[in-house]
């Protein structure tokens, strides 16, 4: 029986339910990451005994599943997008925005299918936008491809944000600190392609990079969706 199907125990003097437990866990994770979340710490946040939580949740993994599904409610679009391309774009951008609000989400994205009600609703809305365009296997590969892109991009962005906080160096500060070394290495002539990228390339922010890469992936997916099968 999954955590969503399991009935909740009777109410006690200190009221508890999965909604309160999940809200407390998300607050802890927002403050200190997933390592700050344990059933003991969640119980302390709720002024309840740790053993009481086991009436609602058996393991920390179940708690993580509930936390992710709660955030999927933020990802679920308010209106059904007009076409498949917009549906996938909205999914990608809303997932990125949710991960920037809850950085711990980046650590859990892509691990396994989201089977909670909100996760299933997001999947249903996404697949519904592509329904009828081509065979279901091609649709599934299209969704997986876009998901693989934005999951990787989000994880990289969150990793960089964490590194900035850990070192106290912004991206610009880090570039200045390592600039002399990079300049010396490029001056050797051993890395001409890299030198061209460093000196001639345009530096863009994370949001622009994300949106551009997403559009390129969607362009490639469009070719597959509109090409008749052999």
C-alpha positions as CSV (number, residue, x, y, z in Angstrom):
1,X,0.0,0.0,0.0
2,X,1.5,3.4,-1.0
3,X,1.7,6.3,1.3
4,X,-1.2,8.0,-0.5
5,X,-3.5,5.0,-0.1
6,X,-2.7,4.3,3.6
7,X,-5.4,5.7,6.0
8,X,-4.3,8.2,8.7
9,X,-4.4,7.3,12.4
10,X,-6.9,8.8,14.8
11,X,-6.4,12.4,16.0
12,X,-4.3,12.9,19.1
13,X,-4.0,15.9,21.6
14,X,-1.4,17.5,19.3
15,X,-3.1,17.4,15.9
16,X,-1.2,15.9,13.1
17,X,-1.9,15.0,9.5
18,X,0.2,14.4,6.4
19,X,-0.4,17.9,5.2
20,X,1.2,19.4,8.4
21,X,4.0,16.9,8.3
22,X,4.9,17.6,4.7
23,X,4.7,21.4,5.2
24,X,7.1,21.1,8.1
25,X,9.5,18.9,6.1
26,X,9.5,21.3,3.2
27,X,10.2,24.2,5.5
28,X,13.2,22.3,6.9
29,X,14.4,21.4,3.5
30,X,14.0,25.0,2.2
31,X,16.2,26.1,5.1
32,X,18.9,23.5,5.1
33,X,18.5,21.1,2.2
34,X,17.4,17.4,2.3
35,X,20.1,16.6,4.9
36,X,18.2,18.8,7.3
37,X,15.1,16.6,7.0
38,X,14.5,13.6,9.3
39,X,11.4,12.2,11.0
40,X,12.9,13.3,14.3
41,X,13.5,16.9,13.2
42,X,10.0,17.1,11.6
43,X,8.5,15.8,14.8
44,X,10.4,18.4,16.8
45,X,9.1,21.1,14.5
46,X,5.6,20.0,15.1
47,X,6.1,19.5,18.9
48,X,5.2,15.9,18.6
49,X,7.0,12.6,19.5
50,X,8.9,11.0,16.6
51,X,7.1,7.7,16.9
52,X,3.8,9.5,16.1
53,X,5.0,10.3,12.6
54,X,5.4,6.6,11.9
55,X,1.6,6.3,12.0
56,X,1.5,8.5,8.9
57,X,4.9,7.8,7.1
58,X,7.0,4.7,7.3
59,X,10.3,5.9,5.9
60,X,12.1,9.1,5.0
61,X,11.8,8.1,1.3
62,X,8.0,8.2,1.7
63,X,8.4,11.7,3.2
64,X,10.5,12.8,0.2
65,X,7.8,11.4,-2.1
66,X,5.2,13.5,-0.4
67,X,7.4,16.6,-0.4
68,X,8.0,16.3,-4.2
69,X,4.3,15.8,-4.9
70,X,3.4,18.8,-2.9
71,X,5.8,20.9,-5.0
72,X,4.3,19.4,-8.2
73,X,1.1,21.3,-7.2
74,X,3.2,24.4,-7.9
75,X,4.4,23.0,-11.2
76,X,0.9,22.1,-12.5
77,X,-0.2,24.7,-15.0
78,X,-3.2,26.8,-14.1
79,X,-4.6,26.4,-17.6
80,X,-4.0,23.8,-20.2
81,X,-1.4,25.2,-22.7
82,X,-2.6,25.7,-26.3
83,X,-0.3,23.3,-28.0
84,X,2.3,20.6,-27.3
85,X,5.3,22.9,-27.6
86,X,3.9,25.4,-25.2
87,X,2.9,22.6,-22.8
88,X,6.5,21.3,-22.7
89,X,7.9,24.8,-22.4
90,X,5.6,25.6,-19.5
91,X,6.5,22.3,-17.8
92,X,10.2,23.1,-18.1
93,X,10.0,26.7,-16.9
94,X,7.6,26.0,-14.0
95,X,9.8,23.1,-12.9
96,X,12.8,25.4,-12.9
97,X,11.0,28.1,-11.0
98,X,9.9,25.5,-8.4
99,X,13.4,24.2,-8.0
100,X,14.7,27.8,-7.5
101,X,12.2,28.2,-4.7
102,X,13.0,24.7,-3.3
103,X,16.5,23.9,-4.2
104,X,16.3,20.4,-2.7
105,X,13.9,19.5,-5.5
106,X,16.9,19.4,-7.9
107,X,18.3,16.4,-5.9
108,X,15.1,14.4,-6.4
109,X,14.1,15.2,-10.0
110,X,14.3,12.3,-12.4
111,X,14.9,9.7,-9.8
112,X,11.7,7.8,-10.4
113,X,8.1,8.5,-11.7
114,X,6.1,10.9,-9.6
115,X,3.1,8.8,-8.6
116,X,1.4,11.2,-6.2
117,X,-1.8,12.9,-7.3
118,X,-0.1,16.2,-8.3
119,X,2.7,14.4,-10.1
120,X,0.2,12.3,-12.0
121,X,-1.8,15.4,-12.9
122,X,1.3,17.1,-14.3
123,X,2.0,14.0,-16.4
124,X,-1.6,13.8,-17.6
125,X,-1.6,17.5,-18.6
126,X,1.6,17.1,-20.5
127,X,0.7,13.9,-22.3
128,X,-2.8,15.3,-23.1
129,X,-1.2,18.2,-25.0
130,X,0.6,15.7,-27.3
131,X,-2.2,13.2,-27.6
132,X,-3.0,12.4,-31.2
133,X,0.1,13.9,-32.8
134,X,1.8,10.6,-33.4
135,X,2.2,7.1,-31.8
136,X,2.4,6.9,-28.0
137,X,6.0,5.6,-28.0
138,X,7.2,8.7,-29.9
139,X,5.3,10.9,-27.6
140,X,6.9,9.3,-24.5
141,X,10.4,9.7,-26.0
142,X,9.6,13.3,-26.7
143,X,8.6,14.0,-23.2
144,X,11.6,12.1,-21.8
145,X,14.0,14.0,-24.0
146,X,12.7,17.4,-22.9
147,X,12.6,16.2,-19.3
148,X,16.2,15.0,-19.5
149,X,17.3,18.4,-20.8
150,X,15.6,20.6,-18.1
151,X,16.4,18.2,-15.3
152,X,20.1,18.4,-16.2
153,X,20.0,22.2,-16.7
154,X,18.2,22.7,-13.4
155,X,20.6,20.6,-11.5
156,X,23.6,22.4,-12.9
157,X,22.1,25.8,-12.1
158,X,21.3,24.8,-8.5
159,X,24.7,23.3,-8.1
160,X,26.3,26.6,-9.1
161,X,24.1,28.5,-6.7
162,X,25.1,26.3,-3.9
163,X,28.8,26.7,-4.9
164,X,28.4,30.5,-4.8
165,X,27.0,30.4,-1.3
166,X,29.6,27.9,-0.1
167,X,32.6,29.9,-1.4
168,X,31.1,33.4,-1.1
169,X,32.1,34.0,-4.7
170,X,29.7,35.1,-7.4
171,X,30.1,33.8,-10.9
172,X,31.9,37.0,-11.8
173,X,34.1,36.9,-8.7
174,X,35.0,33.3,-9.5
175,X,35.9,34.2,-13.1
176,X,38.1,37.1,-11.9
177,X,39.9,34.8,-9.3
178,X,40.7,32.2,-12.0
179,X,41.2,34.6,-14.9
180,X,45.0,34.8,-14.7
181,X,45.4,31.0,-14.7
182,X,43.0,30.7,-17.7
183,X,44.7,33.5,-19.5
184,X,48.1,31.8,-19.1
185,X,46.8,28.4,-20.3
186,X,45.1,29.9,-23.3
187,X,48.3,31.8,-24.2
188,X,50.1,28.5,-24.8
189,X,48.1,28.0,-28.0
190,X,47.1,24.5,-26.9
191,X,43.4,25.3,-26.6
192,X,42.4,27.4,-29.7
193,X,38.7,26.3,-29.7
194,X,38.4,27.1,-26.0
195,X,40.2,30.5,-26.5
196,X,37.6,31.4,-29.2
197,X,34.8,30.5,-26.8
198,X,36.3,32.6,-24.0
199,X,37.2,35.7,-26.0
200,X,34.5,35.7,-28.6
201,X,31.6,34.0,-26.9
202,X,28.7,35.9,-25.4
203,X,28.2,35.4,-21.6
204,X,24.5,34.9,-20.9
205,X,22.6,34.5,-17.6
206,X,21.2,31.2,-16.4
207,X,17.6,32.0,-17.5
208,X,18.6,32.9,-21.0
209,X,20.8,29.8,-21.3
210,X,17.9,27.6,-20.1
211,X,15.4,29.1,-22.4
212,X,17.7,28.9,-25.5
213,X,18.6,25.3,-24.9
214,X,15.0,24.4,-24.3
215,X,14.0,26.0,-27.6
216,X,16.7,24.0,-29.4
217,X,15.5,20.8,-27.9
218,X,11.9,21.6,-28.7
219,X,12.9,22.3,-32.3
220,X,14.5,18.8,-32.6
221,X,11.5,17.2,-31.0
222,X,9.2,18.9,-33.5
223,X,11.0,17.2,-36.3
224,X,10.4,13.8,-34.8
225,X,6.8,14.6,-34.1
226,X,6.0,15.8,-37.6
227,X,8.0,13.2,-39.5
228,X,5.8,10.3,-40.7
229,X,7.0,6.9,-39.4
230,X,8.9,4.8,-42.0
